Amino acid sequence: MNTQTTSADGSSAADVALIQIAPGVHLAQIGLGVFQVPPDEAQRVVEDALEIGYRHIDTAAAYVNETGVGAAIKASGVPREEIFVTSKLRNGDQGYDSAFRAYADTCERLGVDRLDLYLIHWPYPSAGLFVDSWRALTELAADGRVRSVGVSNFLPEHLDAIAAVSPLRPAVNQIELHPTFQQPHVIEASLAAGATVEAYSPLGQGADLDAEPVVAAAAAHDASPAQVILAWHLQRGYIVIPKSSRRERMAENLAAASLRLSEEELQAITALDSDARIGGDPATFAMTQIR
């Protein structure tokens, strides 16, 4: 299933596939991530993205920019039901009762009645609360207060732990994923748990753009290296949420949906995996994310 969007200046945005992540819940395979977008810039960035044609916005309580994202959604004129909004439960709010409060606060900051997707941001295993948090999220979903729930940065053992307390599968496992850090064991466990894989830092925060197979494919297709890497993700079935504050880069990223790489190109990029993690290790990451 594809969706065709058109930007405000009349130019056509790329055909972006819609991925079903839960019964009756679909999201655009390319979304806009707003990690590290300053609070005072978030409204402008998200308004630009919605004008260009994005319909999937990913934020988090820990990013401290939910208010700006919500203001952009309200100001954009795009009907709320056309915009898929994800946010995340930060580590310092984990726990059964606190997860309910945190979810309500997130919806208030965003100015929405409910989210389309709510994720546990990190397992934070040293706190021992992610299973209780998952119980709360499953109740939010059962009550219809959120359309779908999932996790982020969960390793196989964390996925097993939540499966033991609830039959509800996580709609998504959002993980660090890019050509030089592919986590095949986490992908395999996520798919086995019924979760769709969503890639954050899909370009390796820029570190993967100069890799030889990426540059070669970009030249062969008259595309940018970023488009090549995003196309690699899309053709492997992953959801991607590249972050950019620049309109031209946002449009470029969205246009990656129209690029098709050959099997040889896909394999060459896949062969770049070197276990080069950029972000925190979910087995030990323990910041409360409270500022």
Salt bridges, closest charged atoms under 4 A:
GLU41 OE1 - ARG44 NH2 3.84
ASP48 OD2 - ARG44 NH1 3.38
ASP48 OD1 - ARG247 NH1 3.22
GLU51 OE1 - ARG247 NH1 3.21
ASP58 OD1 - LYS88 NZ 2.51
GLU66 OE1 - ARG109 NE 2.55
ASP93 OD2 - ARG90 NE 3.04
ASP116 OD2 - ARG80 NH2 3.05
ASP116 OD1 - ARG147 NH1 2.89
ASP132 OD1 - ARG135 NH1 3.30
ASP143 OD2 - ARG145 NH2 2.67
GLU176 OE2 - HIS178 NE2 2.90
GLU198 OE2 - HIS56 NE2 3.61
ASP208 OD2 - HIS178 ND1 2.97
GLU248 OE2 - ARG246 NE 3.04
GLU252 OE2 - ARG249 NE 3.93
GLU265 OE1 - HIS221 NE2 2.84
ASP281 OD1 - ARG277 NH2 3.94
